[in-house]
């Protein structure tokens, strides 16, 4: 997801991949199975919201938007901070 213009195309159960998130992105978290962002840390909007909803999240993954193509299959381990190809 590159911005709010992409929100309508986000499928339920997909992994939310973005540069960053803010409160406007919160509805997508309710659909997402996990979150990966290029920026942010443990107190960022993405991390806090994912934690509140009980979904795994990994923040500060450089170039995740360019490395992960739509439809890519990855495993997100929020406890270890890992994103691994499946």
GROMACS elastic network, one bead per residue, 0.5 to 0.9 nm:
[ bonds ]
;  ai    aj funct       b0    kb
    1     4     6  0.78589   500
    1     5     6  0.85504   500
    1     6     6  0.58027   500
    1     7     6  0.71552   500
    1     9     6  0.89045   500
    1    10     6  0.77819   500
    1    16     6  0.69798   500
    1    17     6  0.59674   500
    1    18     6  0.52342   500
    1    19     6  0.81627   500
    1    65     6  0.81378   500
    2     5     6  0.77968   500
    2     6     6  0.65975   500
    2     7     6  0.88918   500
    2    17     6  0.84315   500
    2    18     6  0.60146   500
    2    19     6  0.71519   500
    2    20     6  0.89655   500
    2    65     6  0.82949   500
    3     6     6  0.57260   500
    3     7     6  0.71849   500
    3    18     6  0.80607   500
    3    19     6  0.89920   500
    3    21     6  0.88887   500
    3    25     6  0.86499   500
    4     7     6  0.52333   500
    4     8     6  0.82578   500
    4    24     6  0.78678   500
    4    25     6  0.75264   500
    5     8     6  0.73164   500
    5     9     6  0.87029   500
    6     9     6  0.56547   500
    6    10     6  0.69519   500
    7    10     6  0.54205   500
    7    25     6  0.82208   500
    7    27     6  0.89413   500
    7    28     6  0.73026   500
    8    11     6  0.82565   500
   10    13     6  0.89569   500
   10    14     6  0.73294   500
   10    16     6  0.81365   500
   10    28     6  0.74131   500
   10    31     6  0.81491   500
   10    32     6  0.85797   500
   11    14     6  0.57530   500
   11    15     6  0.89172   500
   11    31     6  0.73118   500
   11    32     6  0.80305   500
   12    15     6  0.88080   500
   12    28     6  0.83960   500
   12    30     6  0.83858   500
   12    32     6  0.60764   500
   12    33     6  0.79228   500
   13    31     6  0.57679   500
   13    32     6  0.50160   500
   13    34     6  0.82664   500
   14    31     6  0.73606   500
   14    32     6  0.52517   500
   14    33     6  0.56716   500
   14    34     6  0.73737   500
   14    71     6  0.87067   500
   15    31     6  0.88506   500
   15    32     6  0.54338   500
   15    33     6  0.53766   500
   15    35     6  0.56636   500
   15    36     6  0.73654   500
   15    74     6  0.86833   500
   15    76     6  0.87290   500
   16    28     6  0.75354   500
   16    29     6  0.75575   500
   16    31     6  0.88157   500
   16    32     6  0.58787   500
   16    33     6  0.76192   500
   16    34     6  0.61657   500
   16    36     6  0.61690   500
   16    37     6  0.80990   500
   17    20     6  0.85505   500
   17    34     6  0.85716   500
   17    35     6  0.59846   500
   17    37     6  0.56951   500
   17    38     6  0.82478   500
   17    64     6  0.71647   500
   17    65     6  0.65298   500
   17    68     6  0.82063   500
   18    21     6  0.70665   500
   18    35     6  0.81943   500
   18    36     6  0.65831   500
   18    38     6  0.65376   500
   18    39     6  0.86673   500
   18    64     6  0.75916   500
   18    65     6  0.62510   500
   19    36     6  0.84304   500
   19    37     6  0.51394   500
   19    39     6  0.60523   500
   19    40     6  0.88448   500
   19    60     6  0.86934   500
   19    61     6  0.89539   500
   19    62     6  0.89725   500
   19    63     6  0.84020   500
   19    64     6  0.78784   500
   19    65     6  0.69979   500
   20    36     6  0.87386   500
   20    37     6  0.54888   500
   20    38     6  0.63160   500
   20    39     6  0.56450   500
   20    40     6  0.67948   500
   20    44     6  0.88228   500
   20    45     6  0.83980   500
   20    46     6  0.73022   500
   20    59     6  0.86084   500
   20    60     6  0.89383   500
   21    24     6  0.76886   500
   21    25     6  0.58920   500
   21    26     6  0.81839   500
   21    37     6  0.78042   500
   21    39     6  0.88722   500
   21    40     6  0.86421   500
   21    44     6  0.83399   500
   21    45     6  0.63144   500
   21    46     6  0.57047   500
   22    25     6  0.56510   500
   22    26     6  0.73504   500
   22    44     6  0.85962   500
   22    45     6  0.57687   500
   22    46     6  0.71855   500
   23    26     6  0.53528   500
   23    27     6  0.86264   500
   23    45     6  0.70729   500
   23    46     6  0.87714   500
   23    49     6  0.89338   500
   24    27     6  0.74189   500
   24    28     6  0.89102   500
   25    28     6  0.57071   500
   25    29     6  0.71303   500
   25    46     6  0.87018   500
   26    29     6  0.52796   500
   26    30     6  0.71468   500
   26    45     6  0.89162   500
   26    46     6  0.84956   500
   26    49     6  0.73828   500
   27    30     6  0.55366   500
   27    31     6  0.71994   500
   28    31     6  0.52056   500
   28    32     6  0.60982   500
   29    33     6  0.79297   500
   29    34     6  0.79750   500
   29    35     6  0.78114   500
   29    46     6  0.85676   500
   29    49     6  0.74296   500
   29    50     6  0.68336   500
   29    53     6  0.77262   500
   29    55     6  0.83529   500
   30    33     6  0.83971   500
   30    50     6  0.90000   500
   30    53     6  0.74787   500
   32    35     6  0.70667   500
   32    55     6  0.78340   500
   33    55     6  0.62047   500
   33    56     6  0.74880   500
   34    50     6  0.76209   500
   34    55     6  0.53880   500
   34    57     6  0.56331   500
   34    58     6  0.84012   500
   34    75     6  0.89512   500
   34    76     6  0.67563   500
   34    78     6  0.85901   500
   35    46     6  0.73739   500
   35    47     6  0.82303   500
   35    50     6  0.71749   500
   35    55     6  0.75678   500
   35    56     6  0.64386   500
   35    58     6  0.63820   500
   35    59     6  0.79150   500
   35    76     6  0.79607   500
   35    78     6  0.89112   500
   36    39     6  0.89987   500
   36    46     6  0.84877   500
   36    56     6  0.87293   500
   36    57     6  0.57779   500
   36    58     6  0.50039   500
   36    59     6  0.57377   500
   36    60     6  0.79043   500
   36    61     6  0.70322   500
   36    64     6  0.74772   500
   36    76     6  0.80070   500
   36    83     6  0.81881   500
   37    40     6  0.70851   500
   37    46     6  0.77871   500
   37    57     6  0.82323   500
   37    58     6  0.66956   500
   37    60     6  0.57862   500
   37    61     6  0.59785   500
   37    62     6  0.81790   500
   37    63     6  0.89441   500
   37    64     6  0.69373   500
   37    65     6  0.81331   500
   38    58     6  0.89364   500
   38    59     6  0.62755   500
   38    62     6  0.51324   500
   38    63     6  0.62972   500
   38    64     6  0.60093   500
   38    65     6  0.75020   500
   39    44     6  0.86861   500
   39    59     6  0.59053   500
   39    61     6  0.68606   500
   39    62     6  0.76054   500
   40    43     6  0.76029   500
   40    44     6  0.52112   500
   40    45     6  0.78416   500
   40    46     6  0.74293   500
   40    47     6  0.76854   500
   40    59     6  0.54204   500
   40    60     6  0.55451   500
   41    44     6  0.52526   500
   41    45     6  0.86880   500
   41    46     6  0.83864   500
   41    47     6  0.68256   500
   41    58     6  0.85558   500
   41    59     6  0.57428   500
   41    60     6  0.67152   500
   42    45     6  0.86462   500
   42    46     6  0.84830   500
   42    47     6  0.55158   500
   42    48     6  0.70048   500
   42    59     6  0.76377   500
   43    46     6  0.81528   500
   43    47     6  0.62002   500
   43    48     6  0.59598   500
   44    47     6  0.53594   500
   44    48     6  0.61470   500
   44    49     6  0.84655   500
   44    59     6  0.84990   500
   45    48     6  0.53379   500
   45    49     6  0.59385   500
   45    50     6  0.83767   500
   46    49     6  0.53510   500
   46    50     6  0.59924   500
   46    51     6  0.84666   500
   46    57     6  0.76041   500
   46    58     6  0.89167   500
   46    59     6  0.77177   500
   47    50     6  0.52470   500
   47    51     6  0.60706   500
   47    52     6  0.86261   500
   47    56     6  0.86726   500
   47    57     6  0.61962   500
   47    58     6  0.75672   500
   47    59     6  0.70356   500
   48    51     6  0.51267   500
   48    52     6  0.61947   500
   48    53     6  0.87234   500
   49    52     6  0.50813   500
   49    53     6  0.62834   500
   49    54     6  0.85580   500
   49    55     6  0.87426   500
   50    53     6  0.51483   500
   50    54     6  0.59487   500
   50    55     6  0.51404   500
   50    56     6  0.64960   500
   50    57     6  0.62262   500
   51    54     6  0.50084   500
   51    55     6  0.62208   500
   51    56     6  0.72680   500
   51    57     6  0.77469   500
   52    55     6  0.79889   500
   55    78     6  0.82319   500
   56    76     6  0.64323   500
   56    77     6  0.63503   500
   56    79     6  0.76680   500
   57    76     6  0.69336   500
   57    77     6  0.73373   500
   57    79     6  0.83925   500
   57    81     6  0.76562   500
   58    61     6  0.71352   500
   58    76     6  0.71335   500
   58    77     6  0.73943   500
   58    78     6  0.54719   500
   58    79     6  0.85578   500
   58    80     6  0.86500   500
   58    81     6  0.52886   500
   58    82     6  0.67965   500
   58    83     6  0.73704   500
   59    78     6  0.89015   500
   59    81     6  0.77277   500
   60    64     6  0.87651   500
   61    64     6  0.56775   500
   61    83     6  0.85219   500
   62    65     6  0.83641   500
   62    67     6  0.88731   500
   63    66     6  0.53877   500
   63    67     6  0.59947   500
   63    68     6  0.84638   500
   64    68     6  0.57170   500
   64    69     6  0.89760   500
   65    68     6  0.56838   500
   65    69     6  0.74471   500
   66    69     6  0.69477   500
   68    71     6  0.82011   500
   68    72     6  0.59954   500
   68    73     6  0.86200   500
   68    74     6  0.87407   500
   69    72     6  0.54255   500
   70    73     6  0.89136   500
   72    85     6  0.80720   500
   72    86     6  0.86395   500
   73    84     6  0.86749   500
   73    85     6  0.61433   500
   73    86     6  0.55210   500
   74    83     6  0.64314   500
   74    84     6  0.53204   500
   74    86     6  0.50133   500
   75    82     6  0.79746   500
   75    83     6  0.57003   500
   75    84     6  0.51197   500
   75    85     6  0.62566   500
   75    86     6  0.62968   500
   76    80     6  0.89724   500
   76    81     6  0.77020   500
   76    82     6  0.59760   500
   76    84     6  0.65978   500
   77    80     6  0.56263   500
   77    81     6  0.57257   500
   77    82     6  0.50632   500
   77    83     6  0.63520   500
   77    84     6  0.81642   500
   78    82     6  0.66192   500
   78    83     6  0.84186   500
   79    82     6  0.79740   500
